[in-house]
Amino acid sequence: MATEIDPAVRKAEAAARSFFRNARGSHDWEHTRRVCNLCERIGAAEAADMAVLRVAALLHDIGRADQDRVNGRVCHAQKGAELAGPILQPLSLSADQKANIRHCIRTHRFRGDQRPETLEARVLFDADKMDSIGAVGVARAYLFAGEIGARLHNPDVDVERTESYSIDDTGYREFKVKLIGIKDRMLTPTGRRMAEERHAFMTAFFNRFLAEYSGAR
């Protein structure tokens, strides 16, 4: 976050924290903090509206608990954009900035059907995805698998045919169905450069994981 915190950002942070009291570790307040830090780096390089970006980053996952409660049957991005409305209303931002923030939240999801149209939405999308690859991404994939009771690995199934939130929703499944393609989905030049290094580390990890699991290494 910025050294001098804008009042709007301070208020958004206070409001956002309340949504993470009982959050799962894979999408907890620490995830939001990491996304905020990545937005600072990518947003500055891309000349984004940092007031919009900081507030959007703080609020981007406030709908996550609603999605987790029903095992994915609610889209947390859509829910988060709805929940953000009352939070944004009293903030000292323009109507266009507030609309942009809700757009950023609504379009940040990897599996969502709405494309980020503004620069700030593209930066948030990249920052959120960046936190799901590399060393942190590997750790989060296994943390999520543990949260839903998935096994470590199942070499006897085609992971592309298994279901999310099931016993076979493993860290390796997350890599194969989602994480492996993230670097090619990045929307900003800065995000693409950063994603290449994280992708290389993550791919090397899962190659080693499969070798060790089979006893080849």
N, C-alpha and C positions, 0 to 999 in steps of 0.2 A: 504494500500500500504506500501511498505518497507520505512524505515526511509531514507536511501540513495537510491535515485531513479536512476536506470540505465538509461543512455541516450536513449536507445531503448524504454524503457517504457515511458519516458517523451514524446518522439516524437509520440508514439502510442496514448497516452492520448490526446495530442493536436489535432491529426487527428480525433480521435473518437468523440470528443466533437462536431465537426461541423455537425455530422449526427443527433444530438438531439435537434437542435434549435426549432423545432416545433413538438417535439415528444409528443405523448399521455402520460398522467401521469402514466399509468400502466406499460409502458416500456420506461421510460425516463432515463435521465442521472443518477438520484438517484438510479434507479434499477441497473444500471451498477456498480455504486459505492458499493452497497450492495453486489453484486456478487463478486466484487473484494475482499471485506473484507472476505467473506466466503471462497474464494479461498486461501487467505492467511492462514486461519485457517486449512482448510482441506488439502491444498497442503503441508504445513509444516509437518503435522502429517503423511502424506502418502509419504513423501520424493520425491515430484515431482520436475521437472525442473521449478523453479520459474520464470525464465526469460520468458520461453515459456508461462507459465500459466498466468502471469500478463498481457502480451500483448494480449493473447487470450481472457482473461476476459474483457479487455477494448474494444475489437473489436467485441465481440460476437453478439451484437445486432445492428450493423451498417446497416444491411439490413432490419430492422424492419419497417421503414417508407414505404418502397416499398411494404411490405406485407399489411400494414394497409390501404394504398391508394386504394387497390383493394380488400379489405375485405377478405384477406386470400388466394387469388388465386395465390400469389407468395410465395414461401417458403423463409422466411427471413434468415434461416440458409445457404441455398445454395447461396442466393444473397449476404449475408455478406461475405462468403468465396471468392466470386468473387471480391467484393469491397476491400477486404483486400490485394489482390495481389500488387497493386501499393503502398500501404502504407508500406508493409513489404519490398519491394524491396531495399530501401536504408538503412534499419536498420542493425546495426552491430550484426547480428545473422547468424548462419550457415544455409546452405540450408536445412538441416534436421530439424532444429528448425522452420524455416519458413513454411516448409511443415506440420510440426506437428501443428503449430498454425492454419493454414487453415483447417486442419482435425478437430481440436477442435471446430472451429466455425461451420463447416459443420455438425457436429454430435451432437450438443448440444441440439437440439430441441426435446421436449417430443414426439411429433407426427411425428417425422422424420423417414425415412426408412433406415437410416445408423447408425450403432452402433459405439460408441466410442471405438477405439481399443488401444489407448495409455493411459498411466496413467494420463497424463495431460488432455486428453479429458474426461476421466471418472471423474476427479475432477471438471472440469468446468461443466459437465452435472449435477453433484450432487449439486454444488453451485447454479446454475441457478434454479434448481428445488426446492432447499431449500427455495429460496426467494418467492416461490409461495404457501407455506404451513405455518401453524402456524398463529400467529396474523397478521403478514405482509401479508401472503397469503390471509387471509380473506379480509383484507382491499383492496388489489389489485383486488380481484375478483369483489368486488362491484364497485371499481373505473372503471374497464374495462366495466362492465355492464352499468354504467352511460355514459361512453364515446360513446357507440354504441346505446344508447337510449333504453336499455332493462328495463323492469319493475322490481319491487322489487322481486316479486315471483308470480308464477302462479300454484296454487295447482290443477288445473283442467286439466293439461297436463302431459304426461309422458316425463320427461325432457330428457330421453335417446333417444327420437324420435324427438326432436326439433332441429332446425338448429343453427349453430354458426352464430354470427353477426346478429341475429334476435331479435325481441322484447322479445323472451323467452330465450335469452342467459343470464340468470340471474346469480347472484353470487352462488345460490344454484345449478344451472345446472353445473357451472364450478366445483363445489365440487364433484358432482355425476359422471360426465363423465371424470374428469381428476384428481382433487386434491386428492380424496380418495385413489387412487392407487399409489400415488407418493412414499410413503415410501417403497413400495415393488419393486420399480424400481431403487433404489439407487445402485450405482456401487462400492463404496468404504466402507470399514469398518467404517471409521470416519463418512461418510455421513449417513450410516444406523443408527448409534447411535444417531446422532443429529436429524434425521428425526422422530424417535419414539416419542420424547417429543413434537415436533411441531404438529405431526399428532394427538396426544391425545388432545391437546388444540383445534385444529380446529374441530375435531369431536364433542367435547363437545359443542362448539359454535353453530354448525349447528343443533344439537339436540335441544338445547335451542331455537334457532331461529324458528324452526318448531313448537315447543310447544307454543311460544308466538304468532306466526302468527295465529295459530288456536284458540287462546284464552284459551288454556289449562293451561298456566302459567301466 
